[in-house]
Amino acid sequence: MRIEDLPGELLMWVLIASEVLVFAAGITAMASVRLTDPEGFAAAQAMLDGRMAALNTVVLVTSGLFAARAERAAAHQERRAARLFLGLAALGGVLFLVVKGMEYAADMEAGIGIETHPFYTFYFLITGFHAAHVLAGIVLLGIVGLRARAEAVQAGAAFWHMVDLVWVLILPPIYLLA
């Protein structure tokens, strides 16, 4: 595939690629530190509530479907439908943040903080950075929904799909791989 064949604006693809690389660097750093204390990392990881992560995965994947539907509607000049789907995608982002906030609160109530163990340092930094991207994505979806032009909706949906992709990339090393 050539750069000219990418849909949408090149700058959005540069942003998406750079953000994915930043998260990949964080995951790589976590994996490297994990090698120094595999038992400690496994014990710390076991303290997390995987049910919250599973719920958030369903929420984000579903919101990604709504973003794709918004993109399709906007491409067919169905602005009202595009706005509806963008709103549903953004609502999924809000729900994700609520669940993540509940998870963080439960972690802190259990005595888990950013300095409790190096695993939690990575956990809070990586998932917190991702949550910031979810928040940015909600704002972006709201902005592009104002006019619901096909190009803008495509850019917003591309960013939202990056948020989904990053969650799928951080889910295994944080919640699944012991």
N, C-alpha and C positions, 0 to 999 in steps of 0.2 A: 504494500500500500504506500502510495506517495502522499506527501503532506497536502498536496492540492486536493486529494480525494477525501480528506477528513471533512465531515459535516461541520458547519458552524465556523466560528472564529478561531484562528490559530492561537491567539492569546489565551483563550479559555483552555485550549488543550495544553499549552505550556503551563498554565496554573495547575491544571489537574495533574499533569505528570510530575511537577515539582512537589505538590502536596503528597502524592503517593510515595515519592522518594523520601520525603521527610518522615513519613510514618514507617517506611521500610527501614530507615536508619534507626529509628527508635526501637523497632522490633529486633533488629540485628544487635543493637547495644544490649537489650534485655537478654537475648539469647547468650551473648558473650559473658555477661555477668552471672547468668544462671549456671554456667559451667563451673564457676568457682564455689557454688553452694547448691548443688542439685536437690539435696534433701530439704534444705531450708526453703527453697523456692517451691517445691512440691507441697510442703506443709502449709506455707502461706497461701498458695493457690487454692488448696483444699478448703480454706476458710471462706472463699467467695461463694455467693449464691448463684449457681448456674441457671436457676429458673428465671431469674431476672434477665440474665443475658439471653436466654432462649426467647423470652417474651419480647425483648428489644429487637432481636433478630427478625422475628415475625413482623413486628411493627415497621421496621425499616424496609424490609423487602416489600411489604404491602404498600408502603408509601412510595417506593420506587416504581411500583406498577402504576400508581396514580400519576406520578410524574411522566411516565411513558405515555399514558393515556392523554395527559394534557398536551404533550408534544404532538401527538397524532391529531387531536382535535384542533389545535392551533394551525397545523399544516393544512387542514381542511377548512380553514377560516371559521371554525366553530368557536368563537371567542368565549361565549358564555360557558360552554362545556369545558373549555380549556381552563377558565377561571375556577370552575367547580373542582376539577381534578387537581389543579395547583393548590387550592385550599385544602383538599383532602390530604395531599402529600405533606403540606405544611403542618396540618393537624397531626399527622403521624410523627413529624419531627417534634412537636410539642409533647406528645405522649411519650416519645423516646426520652426526652429530657426529664419528664416527671418520673418515669421509672428509674432512670439513672440517678436522679436525686434521691429517690427512696432507697436505692441500693447504697449510695454513698452514706446516707443517714444511718442505715442498718450497720454498715461497716464501722462507722465511727462509734456507734453505740456499743459495738463489740470490742472496741479498743483498737481498731485498725486505723492507722493514720499514715501519712506519707513517709514518716520516718520510722515506722514500726519495723520494717524489713526492706531491703533493696527491691524485692518483688513489688511491694506496695508503692514504692517510689515510682517504678515504671508503670504500674497499674493506674495510679492516679494521674500521672503526667500524660500517658498515652490516651487513656479514655477521656480525661478532661480536655485534652487538645481536640479529640474527636467531637466531644460535646460542643466545643466552641465552633467547630465546623458545621455541626447540625444547626446551631443557632444562626450562623451566617447563612446557611442554606435556607432556613425558614424566612429570613429577611429577603434573600434574593428571590425566592419563589413569590413572596408578596409583591415585590417591586415589579417583576416581569408580569405578574398577573394583572397589574393595573391596566395595561394596554393589550396584553395577551397576543402580541405579534409573534409570528411563527419563529423568527430568528431569535428573539429574546427568550421565548419559552424553551427553545432548543438549548440555548446556553444554560438557562436555569436548570433544566432537566439533566444536562450533562454534569453540572456541578453536583446535583443531588445524587446522581448515580455514582459519582466519585465518593460521596459520603457513604453510600451503601457498600461500595467495594472496599473501602478502608475498614469498615466495621467487619466485613467478612475476613479481611486479612488479619485484624487484631484479635478476633474472637478465639482462634485456636491457641495461640501462644499464651493468652491471658487466662482463658477459661477452660481449655480442653486438654492441652498437652501437659502432662505431668512429668 
